[in-house]
Amino acid sequence: MIEDSLNAQDVINLANDPSVENKNLIAQKISSLYNSSIITPASAKLAEDIFRIMIRDTEIKVRETLSNCLKNCSNLPKDVVDAILKDADIIAIPFIQYYSSLTDEDLIEIIDSQKKARQKAVALRKNVSSDLSDYITNTCPSDIVATLISNESADIEEKTFNTIIDKYSQDETIKTNMIYRSELPISVIEKIIDKISYKLKNHLILNHHLPKNMASNLVEDIKEKITLDLSEDLSTDKQIEDLVHQLYKANRLTSGLITRAICLGDLSFFEYALVYLSETPIAEVRKILFNNQADFMVRNLLRKAFIPKSMFPAIFSALKIIREIRFDCGRSNRKVFAHKVIERILSYIKDNEDLSQDDINYLISKIS
């Protein structure tokens, strides 16, 4: 009985010394009993009346203690819940995050308040529903969406993930939180795969059950990026030729790798790759590549090196940009250069029916 839990000495102490400490002790006692299975209806009503008094206490520490005690209860009277939710953040936020009896309607009202600390508390709740996840995604700022994604218990449907990818494809925190979730739909992985770093791709390979083909493609993609990062640090033609030679002997001098290289402005790597793949001397390769009047010779060289025709537009775009702006192949601005190449490829689509959308998507994935 609640009457028994509040013994006579408690009442005397509270009357003689209505201190924060005494009030906190009583709040803990009553809320503990209220949350038990043995409380009677009469005792529950008495406890609720005491809650109503204490939630209006002038001491914020008393209200904070009561809120922290009540957050683990369930089915509290609505007026008590409303009073806590309208109180200061230090009192309301823990209650918002942990009180299980709040409905989606209650939580949407909190989200609509546009108070970020409270929105974050909603996003951190255990077992956020799929509907609420979707509402947060479409309503809240990016940092709240990132918090939601990091909440493993939140139910996030495929369509919501797709919305997140469309809205936040450049947000590194959101992409990282997404990849580090323990489970992701394969269709979502396929959609985000070209937008993430090879560090995150490596995490995908190690921690998600990917289809064999997808895992193999990811491994190859990571190898290509690491290889070109290595090439970027080399300063002489001899060092670059040695790297290309090693890749050639290991059967790793792929068409995708050399296409990506030229689209990043790594001209020396591209030249030596053609030397080995087409068995053409370096002087001849350079003469062909920079003869503005002999594109047919470039095409023949690429065919001789077994470069797929679908990659020709990207390669020709990169070569044309190098010729036009005399790009510094010391590789000082790779991202700007790659962006220019992508623009050229997209403009090429309008005038060329031979290039399929799959080809375009593949080329852009290789450049980015």
Secondary structure as a PSIPRED ss2 file (coil, helix, strand):
# PSIPRED VFORMAT (PSIPRED V4.0)

   1 M C   1.000  0.000  0.000
   2 I H   0.000  1.000  0.000
   3 E H   0.000  1.000  0.000
   4 D H   0.000  1.000  0.000
   5 S H   0.000  1.000  0.000
   6 L C   1.000  0.000  0.000
   7 N C   1.000  0.000  0.000
   8 A H   0.000  1.000  0.000
   9 Q H   0.000  1.000  0.000
  10 D H   0.000  1.000  0.000
  11 V H   0.000  1.000  0.000
  12 I H   0.000  1.000  0.000
  13 N H   0.000  1.000  0.000
  14 L H   0.000  1.000  0.000
  15 A H   0.000  1.000  0.000
  16 N H   0.000  1.000  0.000
  17 D C   1.000  0.000  0.000
  18 P C   1.000  0.000  0.000
  19 S C   1.000  0.000  0.000
  20 V H   0.000  1.000  0.000
  21 E H   0.000  1.000  0.000
  22 N H   0.000  1.000  0.000
  23 K H   0.000  1.000  0.000
  24 N H   0.000  1.000  0.000
  25 L H   0.000  1.000  0.000
  26 I H   0.000  1.000  0.000
  27 A H   0.000  1.000  0.000
  28 Q H   0.000  1.000  0.000
  29 K H   0.000  1.000  0.000
  30 I H   0.000  1.000  0.000
  31 S H   0.000  1.000  0.000
  32 S H   0.000  1.000  0.000
  33 L H   0.000  1.000  0.000
  34 Y H   0.000  1.000  0.000
  35 N C   1.000  0.000  0.000
  36 S C   1.000  0.000  0.000
  37 S C   1.000  0.000  0.000
  38 I C   1.000  0.000  0.000
  39 I C   1.000  0.000  0.000
  40 T C   1.000  0.000  0.000
  41 P H   0.000  1.000  0.000
  42 A H   0.000  1.000  0.000
  43 S H   0.000  1.000  0.000
  44 A H   0.000  1.000  0.000
  45 K H   0.000  1.000  0.000
  46 L H   0.000  1.000  0.000
  47 A H   0.000  1.000  0.000
  48 E H   0.000  1.000  0.000
  49 D H   0.000  1.000  0.000
  50 I H   0.000  1.000  0.000
  51 F H   0.000  1.000  0.000
  52 R H   0.000  1.000  0.000
  53 I H   0.000  1.000  0.000
  54 M H   0.000  1.000  0.000
  55 I C   1.000  0.000  0.000
  56 R C   1.000  0.000  0.000
  57 D C   1.000  0.000  0.000
  58 T C   1.000  0.000  0.000
  59 E C   1.000  0.000  0.000
  60 I H   0.000  1.000  0.000
  61 K H   0.000  1.000  0.000
  62 V H   0.000  1.000  0.000
  63 R H   0.000  1.000  0.000
  64 E H   0.000  1.000  0.000
  65 T H   0.000  1.000  0.000
  66 L H   0.000  1.000  0.000
  67 S H   0.000  1.000  0.000
  68 N H   0.000  1.000  0.000
  69 C H   0.000  1.000  0.000
  70 L H   0.000  1.000  0.000
  71 K C   1.000  0.000  0.000
  72 N C   1.000  0.000  0.000
  73 C C   1.000  0.000  0.000
  74 S C   1.000  0.000  0.000
  75 N C   1.000  0.000  0.000
  76 L C   1.000  0.000  0.000
  77 P C   1.000  0.000  0.000
  78 K H   0.000  1.000  0.000
  79 D H   0.000  1.000  0.000
  80 V H   0.000  1.000  0.000
  81 V H   0.000  1.000  0.000
  82 D H   0.000  1.000  0.000
  83 A H   0.000  1.000  0.000
  84 I H   0.000  1.000  0.000
  85 L H   0.000  1.000  0.000
  86 K C   1.000  0.000  0.000
  87 D C   1.000  0.000  0.000
  88 A C   1.000  0.000  0.000
  89 D H   0.000  1.000  0.000
  90 I H   0.000  1.000  0.000
  91 I H   0.000  1.000  0.000
  92 A H   0.000  1.000  0.000
  93 I H   0.000  1.000  0.000
  94 P H   0.000  1.000  0.000
  95 F H   0.000  1.000  0.000
  96 I H   0.000  1.000  0.000
  97 Q H   0.000  1.000  0.000
  98 Y H   0.000  1.000  0.000
  99 Y C   1.000  0.000  0.000
 100 S C   1.000  0.000  0.000
 101 S C   1.000  0.000  0.000
 102 L C   1.000  0.000  0.000
 103 T C   1.000  0.000  0.000
 104 D H   0.000  1.000  0.000
 105 E H   0.000  1.000  0.000
 106 D H   0.000  1.000  0.000
 107 L H   0.000  1.000  0.000
 108 I H   0.000  1.000  0.000
 109 E H   0.000  1.000  0.000
 110 I H   0.000  1.000  0.000
 111 I H   0.000  1.000  0.000
 112 D H   0.000  1.000  0.000
 113 S C   1.000  0.000  0.000
 114 Q C   1.000  0.000  0.000
 115 K C   1.000  0.000  0.000
 116 K H   0.000  1.000  0.000
 117 A H   0.000  1.000  0.000
 118 R H   0.000  1.000  0.000
 119 Q H   0.000  1.000  0.000
 120 K H   0.000  1.000  0.000
 121 A H   0.000  1.000  0.000
 122 V H   0.000  1.000  0.000
 123 A H   0.000  1.000  0.000
 124 L C   1.000  0.000  0.000
 125 R C   1.000  0.000  0.000
 126 K C   1.000  0.000  0.000
 127 N C   1.000  0.000  0.000
 128 V C   1.000  0.000  0.000
 129 S C   1.000  0.000  0.000
 130 S H   0.000  1.000  0.000
 131 D H   0.000  1.000  0.000
 132 L H   0.000  1.000  0.000
 133 S H   0.000  1.000  0.000
 134 D H   0.000  1.000  0.000
 135 Y H   0.000  1.000  0.000
 136 I H   0.000  1.000  0.000
 137 T H   0.000  1.000  0.000
 138 N H   0.000  1.000  0.000
 139 T H   0.000  1.000  0.000
 140 C C   1.000  0.000  0.000
 141 P C   1.000  0.000  0.000
 142 S H   0.000  1.000  0.000
 143 D H   0.000  1.000  0.000
 144 I H   0.000  1.000  0.000
 145 V H   0.000  1.000  0.000
 146 A H   0.000  1.000  0.000
 147 T H   0.000  1.000  0.000
 148 L H   0.000  1.000  0.000
 149 I H   0.000  1.000  0.000
 150 S H   0.000  1.000  0.000
 151 N C   1.000  0.000  0.000
 152 E C   1.000  0.000  0.000
 153 S C   1.000  0.000  0.000
 154 A C   1.000  0.000  0.000
 155 D C   1.000  0.000  0.000
 156 I C   1.000  0.000  0.000
 157 E C   1.000  0.000  0.000
 158 E H   0.000  1.000  0.000
 159 K H   0.000  1.000  0.000
 160 T H   0.000  1.000  0.000
 161 F H   0.000  1.000  0.000
 162 N H   0.000  1.000  0.000
 163 T H   0.000  1.000  0.000
 164 I H   0.000  1.000  0.000
 165 I H   0.000  1.000  0.000
 166 D H   0.000  1.000  0.000
 167 K H   0.000  1.000  0.000
 168 Y C   1.000  0.000  0.000
 169 S C   1.000  0.000  0.000
 170 Q C   1.000  0.000  0.000
 171 D C   1.000  0.000  0.000
 172 E H   0.000  1.000  0.000
 173 T H   0.000  1.000  0.000
 174 I H   0.000  1.000  0.000
 175 K H   0.000  1.000  0.000
 176 T H   0.000  1.000  0.000
 177 N H   0.000  1.000  0.000
 178 M H   0.000  1.000  0.000
 179 I H   0.000  1.000  0.000
 180 Y C   1.000  0.000  0.000
 181 R C   1.000  0.000  0.000
 182 S C   1.000  0.000  0.000
 183 E C   1.000  0.000  0.000
 184 L C   1.000  0.000  0.000
 185 P C   1.000  0.000  0.000
 186 I H   0.000  1.000  0.000
 187 S H   0.000  1.000  0.000
 188 V H   0.000  1.000  0.000
 189 I H   0.000  1.000  0.000
 190 E H   0.000  1.000  0.000
 191 K H   0.000  1.000  0.000
 192 I H   0.000  1.000  0.000
 193 I H   0.000  1.000  0.000
 194 D H   0.000  1.000  0.000
 195 K H   0.000  1.000  0.000
 196 I C   1.000  0.000  0.000
 197 S C   1.000  0.000  0.000
 198 Y H   0.000  1.000  0.000
 199 K H   0.000  1.000  0.000
 200 L H   0.000  1.000  0.000
 201 K H   0.000  1.000  0.000
 202 N H   0.000  1.000  0.000
 203 H H   0.000  1.000  0.000
 204 L H   0.000  1.000  0.000
 205 I H   0.000  1.000  0.000
 206 L H   0.000  1.000  0.000
 207 N H   0.000  1.000  0.000
 208 H C   1.000  0.000  0.000
 209 H C   1.000  0.000  0.000
 210 L C   1.000  0.000  0.000
 211 P C   1.000  0.000  0.000
 212 K H   0.000  1.000  0.000
 213 N H   0.000  1.000  0.000
 214 M H   0.000  1.000  0.000
 215 A H   0.000  1.000  0.000
 216 S H   0.000  1.000  0.000
 217 N H   0.000  1.000  0.000
 218 L H   0.000  1.000  0.000
 219 V H   0.000  1.000  0.000
 220 E H   0.000  1.000  0.000
 221 D H   0.000  1.000  0.000
 222 I H   0.000  1.000  0.000
 223 K H   0.000  1.000  0.000
 224 E H   0.000  1.000  0.000
 225 K H   0.000  1.000  0.000
 226 I H   0.000  1.000  0.000
 227 T H   0.000  1.000  0.000
 228 L H   0.000  1.000  0.000
 229 D H   0.000  1.000  0.000
 230 L H   0.000  1.000  0.000
 231 S H   0.000  1.000  0.000
 232 E H   0.000  1.000  0.000
 233 D C   1.000  0.000  0.000
 234 L C   1.000  0.000  0.000
 235 S C   1.000  0.000  0.000
 236 T C   1.000  0.000  0.000
 237 D H   0.000  1.000  0.000
 238 K H   0.000  1.000  0.000
 239 Q H   0.000  1.000  0.000
 240 I H   0.000  1.000  0.000
 241 E H   0.000  1.000  0.000
 242 D H   0.000  1.000  0.000
 243 L H   0.000  1.000  0.000
 244 V H   0.000  1.000  0.000
 245 H H   0.000  1.000  0.000
 246 Q H   0.000  1.000  0.000
 247 L H   0.000  1.000  0.000
 248 Y H   0.000  1.000  0.000
 249 K H   0.000  1.000  0.000
 250 A C   1.000  0.000  0.000
 251 N C   1.000  0.000  0.000
 252 R C   1.000  0.000  0.000
 253 L C   1.000  0.000  0.000
 254 T C   1.000  0.000  0.000
 255 S H   0.000  1.000  0.000
 256 G H   0.000  1.000  0.000
 257 L H   0.000  1.000  0.000
 258 I H   0.000  1.000  0.000
 259 T H   0.000  1.000  0.000
 260 R H   0.000  1.000  0.000
 261 A H   0.000  1.000  0.000
 262 I H   0.000  1.000  0.000
 263 C H   0.000  1.000  0.000
 264 L C   1.000  0.000  0.000
 265 G C   1.000  0.000  0.000
 266 D C   1.000  0.000  0.000
 267 L H   0.000  1.000  0.000
 268 S H   0.000  1.000  0.000
 269 F H   0.000  1.000  0.000
 270 F H   0.000  1.000  0.000
 271 E H   0.000  1.000  0.000
 272 Y H   0.000  1.000  0.000
 273 A H   0.000  1.000  0.000
 274 L H   0.000  1.000  0.000
 275 V H   0.000  1.000  0.000
 276 Y H   0.000  1.000  0.000
 277 L H   0.000  1.000  0.000
 278 S H   0.000  1.000  0.000
 279 E C   1.000  0.000  0.000
 280 T C   1.000  0.000  0.000
 281 P C   1.000  0.000  0.000
 282 I H   0.000  1.000  0.000
 283 A H   0.000  1.000  0.000
 284 E H   0.000  1.000  0.000
 285 V H   0.000  1.000  0.000
 286 R H   0.000  1.000  0.000
 287 K H   0.000  1.000  0.000
 288 I H   0.000  1.000  0.000
 289 L H   0.000  1.000  0.000
 290 F C   1.000  0.000  0.000
 291 N C   1.000  0.000  0.000
 292 N C   1.000  0.000  0.000
 293 Q C   1.000  0.000  0.000
 294 A C   1.000  0.000  0.000
 295 D H   0.000  1.000  0.000
 296 F H   0.000  1.000  0.000
 297 M H   0.000  1.000  0.000
 298 V H   0.000  1.000  0.000
 299 R H   0.000  1.000  0.000
 300 N H   0.000  1.000  0.000
 301 L H   0.000  1.000  0.000
 302 L H   0.000  1.000  0.000
 303 R H   0.000  1.000  0.000
 304 K H   0.000  1.000  0.000
 305 A C   1.000  0.000  0.000
 306 F C   1.000  0.000  0.000
 307 I C   1.000  0.000  0.000
 308 P C   1.000  0.000  0.000
 309 K H   0.000  1.000  0.000
 310 S H   0.000  1.000  0.000
 311 M H   0.000  1.000  0.000
 312 F H   0.000  1.000  0.000
 313 P H   0.000  1.000  0.000
 314 A H   0.000  1.000  0.000
 315 I H   0.000  1.000  0.000
 316 F H   0.000  1.000  0.000
 317 S H   0.000  1.000  0.000
 318 A H   0.000  1.000  0.000
 319 L H   0.000  1.000  0.000
 320 K H   0.000  1.000  0.000
 321 I H   0.000  1.000  0.000
 322 I H   0.000  1.000  0.000
 323 R H   0.000  1.000  0.000
 324 E H   0.000  1.000  0.000
 325 I H   0.000  1.000  0.000
 326 R C   1.000  0.000  0.000
 327 F C   1.000  0.000  0.000
 328 D C   1.000  0.000  0.000
 329 C C   1.000  0.000  0.000
 330 G C   1.000  0.000  0.000
 331 R C   1.000  0.000  0.000
 332 S C   1.000  0.000  0.000
 333 N C   1.000  0.000  0.000
 334 R H   0.000  1.000  0.000
 335 K H   0.000  1.000  0.000
 336 V H   0.000  1.000  0.000
 337 F H   0.000  1.000  0.000
 338 A H   0.000  1.000  0.000
 339 H H   0.000  1.000  0.000
 340 K H   0.000  1.000  0.000
 341 V H   0.000  1.000  0.000
 342 I H   0.000  1.000  0.000
 343 E H   0.000  1.000  0.000
 344 R H   0.000  1.000  0.000
 345 I H   0.000  1.000  0.000
 346 L H   0.000  1.000  0.000
 347 S H   0.000  1.000  0.000
 348 Y H   0.000  1.000  0.000
 349 I H   0.000  1.000  0.000
 350 K C   1.000  0.000  0.000
 351 D C   1.000  0.000  0.000
 352 N C   1.000  0.000  0.000
 353 E C   1.000  0.000  0.000
 354 D C   1.000  0.000  0.000
 355 L C   1.000  0.000  0.000
 356 S C   1.000  0.000  0.000
 357 Q H   0.000  1.000  0.000
 358 D H   0.000  1.000  0.000
 359 D H   0.000  1.000  0.000
 360 I H   0.000  1.000  0.000
 361 N H   0.000  1.000  0.000
 362 Y H   0.000  1.000  0.000
 363 L H   0.000  1.000  0.000
 364 I H   0.000  1.000  0.000
 365 S H   0.000  1.000  0.000
 366 K H   0.000  1.000  0.000
 367 I H   0.000  1.000  0.000
 368 S C   1.000  0.000  0.000
